[in-house]
Amino acid sequence: MIKQKYFKQERIVFTAFQGTPKTMLMVSDITGILRANICRYVANFRKAGTITKVRTGLCQITKHSAGYYTTSNNGGIK
């Protein structure tokens, strides 16, 4: 049951990064999933090559430097 919950969260996070590039905190704000979990999922996506860091810029929420990521133009979760 717990593994299913995290797999579902992973899919939600993957979908949230599609389209416009977003920071991890922005995705956390949109989805309600803890940022710590999103950081772990992004690390897994980077290892799998399914997410791309587009740029580093100011986060719209915190106004601090942060990475903007997207899953657009990449394959699905492996």
Summary of the structure (lengths in Angstrom):
residues: 78
radius of gyration: 11.9
end to end distance: 20.2
largest distance: 37.6
contacts: 209
relative contact order: 0.23
helix: 47%
strand: 18%
